[in-house]
Amino acid sequence: MRSAAWQPSFLIRLSIALHLSALMLVVVEPGQWRWALGGVIVNQLVLTLAGLWPRCQWLGPNWTRLPAAAAARNEVAMTIDDGPDPAVTPQVLDILERYAARATFFCIGDKAARYPELCREIVRRGHALENHSQRHRHSFAFLGYSGFMREVQMAQDTLTAITGQRPVFFRAPAGLRNPFLDPVLHRLGLRLASWSIRGFDTRIGDAERVKSRLLRGLRAGAVLLLHDGNAARTSAGIPVILEVLPAVLAAAAAAKLNFVTLRQADGDFNSRETT
């Protein structure tokens, strides 16, 4: 269970202490302002790099793999971003059903509002629909606390109104963020999730290359990432996910790995649901 109060990460606590120390140094020894400024600049660079590293844990908790208990059950997670897409998502759902696999769809609020029936179909078929921000803005990582709160809360409200189920996971657009995001997610009861391996299928139109990347990381506890929205196309004009997904699901079945949603792998969520 999550604590009632937000607990900043070690890096955030260290950053706060460093800024206060720099301020005190300038007050007590004004001539040392260059050292104080240099320390603050270095700290800001570290925070920036942490925000640009989607799988980084330095800014707060971040799911890059499934919990150990889920991995012990040979579970893996397929996460699908940037939808729903009226042309691609229905085909993805059919492929998943063919292999009896469950997936987690990180949906954009604005797109969900345009295709609400498709969102409800995702949930009806046993998949999870989670928060991928309201507008998927390229400038998302530069927002402050209030900007994050508006963007994430709006998507929470949009997706909850459509499906009747409140998202419990959040994925930042492109995985990029800054230190203000973690307290927002804590306040909204959301867990940050990134991935173990991604196929870069929004940029790579070669299905074999994308498939090879994913299969290299296909093992118990892995969190895989593909896209039904903004999907790259093969030379034949087919969305890459439609070419890659069957092979990945078949390989998982052969390895006796079970695709589950992030919610199903989350022991805390399951215990709350049964109490």
PyMOL commands that set and color helices and strands:
alter all, ss='L'
color gray80, all
select helices_A, chain A and resi 10-28+30-52+68-72+89-98+109-114+116-124+140-142+145-163+173-175+181-188+207-216+240-254+262-265+267-274
alter helices_A, ss='H'
color red, helices_A
select strands_A, chain A and resi 75-83+103-107+128-131+169-170+191-192+197-198+223-227+258-259
alter strands_A, ss='S'
color yellow, strands_A
deselect
rebuild
show_as cartoon
